Structures are given as C-alpha cells and as structure tokens.
Amino acid sequence: MSLFRSGLWLATLILSACSLPMVQNSQTKQDIAISKEAAVPNDLAVSSKVVADKKVEPDTPLVAPNVSLDLLKKRDSQRLLANQHYMELKQRIGDAFKPPKQQTTASTGTDKAVEQLESYNNKASAEIDALNARVAERRNMALRGDLIQIFLSDTKISHSNTQFNAQPLVGQWIRGESRDIRLKDKLLFESTQSEDLNITYSESYQLLINGQAIASINPKKDKNSATFDVQTKEKPGTVAGKLDYRVINKK
C-alpha cells in the first residue's frame, strides 16, 4: 500500500512537471503577439500626421512678405528711369556707365536696390545737365565739327499695312544734341500720315537715327552723305532714305 501511494505521488509530480512548460509557452506566444501588434504602425495615424505637418508648413514666397508694393513700384520706376538715362547718355556722348543690376527678394535687399538706383539716377541726371550745358556753349561758340546741317531726302516709311514717302527736311544739329523731328507725307499735304524720327549727333561725332549709328562725321571734311534703313520708334516698321550733311563753320 505504501508502495502504491509512492507511485501515485511520483505520477502526480511528473504530470505537474509536464504541464508547466505548456502554460509558459502559451503565455510567451501571447506576449509576442501583443508586442508585434504594438509594433505594427497605424497607417491612418501616420497619414494624418503627415497631412497635419504639410498644413502647418507655409509655402516659401517668391517675394518676402515684408516687402511692400510701394517699395517694389518705387524700385521698378527707378530702374526704368535708370535705363532711360543710360540710353540717352550712351547715344549723346557715345559711352555711359551702366545702371546697377540687382535681383532681390528681401525687404533689406529691395531697400538697397532702390538706394543704388536713386544714386545712379542722380549722377546720370547731373551728367545730362552738364551735357546740355556743353551743347548750349557749342551753340554760342561752335568749333569746327560742332555744328552740322542735315538734309533728309528719299525717305520712305513702311509699316505692315501702310507706307508713304516723306517730305524732304533740312535741320541743324549741335554735337551732343538729340531731338525728334516729324516726317509727313510729301504727296498728300493734308494727310494724317506722319512718323517721328530721332536724330542724334553724338559728342563722339557719330550720327544716329532712332538710336542706330549710320555714319561717323569727319570734322575736317566739309560734306558727306549716308543711306539708312532703321526701325521705327513706336509701331513696328522701317524708315529708309538718304542723308546729306555738311559741316558749318561759325565765325
């Protein structure tokens, strides 16, 4: 009987020992499953976060938001004026210093650009005033080559839908002077057809029509002539003709 009880007790111990690992394995598998479930990312949460982040980040503007429209308009007007000054000086003198170039987007950069352009325009304006003074002096006391007489003939103006021959024209130009003249139809006296033409006699003895050089004046040579074919000033078209000039000596 004692031997039977000992056998039952051993059997109970063996059965208990065999059942313990199964419980642990089951628990381990459950823990692993929970860990994997926790590690799987929530796609909806991630997508929501990305969208939220994109909404928070503003687009980078091309122009800084603190640059006012008035400041930009002032910069553009000063730049336009600078280009006009440059073209006038280049044509009337023969050479000119170029306007400053800036590409700015920040407010401080735009302020600096305006200051540089204003400084350029002030210097260019002073240079134009000095040039006008020299022209006035030459008009009163012209040296040889300072005064020429121009005779325009056989001038034809052509546009896409019209063309006409202009009346002959005679005028005098001082070295350094630039001015516009109006060409009118030579066949129809009361015709409304006309064309403005700019003639410049530069300080470097260049003769220009609508900004295009057509001849160099030799102050030692009394007479000469040149043909020209240039673009019109306003509407697309051409002006072609012949120009005769002579050097006038004032005593």
C-alpha positions, 0 to 999 in steps of 0.5 A, a space after each residue: 500500500 505504501 508502495 502504491 501511494 509512492 507511485 501515485 505521488 511520483 505520477 502526480 509530480 511528473 504530470 505537474 512537471 509536464 504541464 508547466 512548460 505548456 502554460 509558459 509557452 502559451 503565455 510567451 506566444 501571447 506576449 509576442 503577439 501583443 508586442 508585434 501588434 504594438 509594433 505594427 504602425 497605424 497607417 491612418 495615424 501616420 497619414 494624418 500626421 503627415 497631412 497635419 505637418 504639410 498644413 502647418 508648413 507655409 509655402 516659401 514666397 517668391 517675394 518676402 512678405 515684408 516687402 511692400 508694393 510701394 517699395 517694389 513700384 518705387 524700385 521698378 520706376 527707378 530702374 526704368 528711369 535708370 535705363 532711360 538715362 543710360 540710353 540717352 547718355 550712351 547715344 549723346 556722348 557715345 559711352 555711359 556707365 551702366 545702371 546697377 543690376 540687382 535681383 532681390 527678394 528681401 525687404 533689406 535687399 529691395 531697400 538697397 536696390 532702390 538706394 543704388 538706383 536713386 544714386 545712379 539716377 542722380 549722377 546720370 541726371 547731373 551728367 545730362 545737365 552738364 551735357 546740355 550745358 556743353 551743347 548750349 556753349 557749342 551753340 554760342 561758340 561752335 568749333 569746327 565739327 560742332 555744328 552740322 546741317 542735315 538734309 533728309 531726302 528719299 525717305 520712305 516709311 513702311 509699316 505692315 499695312 501702310 507706307 508713304 514717302 516723306 517730305 524732304 527736311 533740312 535741320 541743324 544739329 549741335 554735337 551732343 544734341 538729340 531731338 525728334 523731328 516729324 516726317 509727313 507725307 510729301 504727296 498728300 499735304 493734308 494727310 494724317 500720315 506722319 512718323 517721328 524720327 530721332 536724330 542724334 549727333 553724338 559728342 563722339 561725332 557719330 550720327 544716329 537715327 532712332 538710336 542706330 549709328 549710320 555714319 561717323 562725321 569727319 570734322 575736317 571734311 566739309 560734306 558727306 552723305 549716308 543711306 539708312 534703313 532703321 526701325 521705327 520708334 513706336 509701331 513696328 516698321 522701317 524708315 529708309 532714305 538718304 542723308 546729306 550733311 555738311 559741316 558749318 563753320 561759325 565765325 
